[in-house]
């Protein structure tokens, strides 16, 4: 499992298809992931929803 060592802001260009894959993956974390990953996954998903 990946470990977050620092946080920051990153600008990344994605196609709509790539963005949808990321959304689906974050949904899987929410539905099936470890509990300690849920808050970060939901926060990132909310950020992606706000920018879409």
HELIX and SHEET records of a PDB file:
HELIX    1   1 UNK A   16  UNK A   32  1                                  17    
HELIX    2   2 UNK A   35  UNK A   51  1                                  17    
END                                                                             
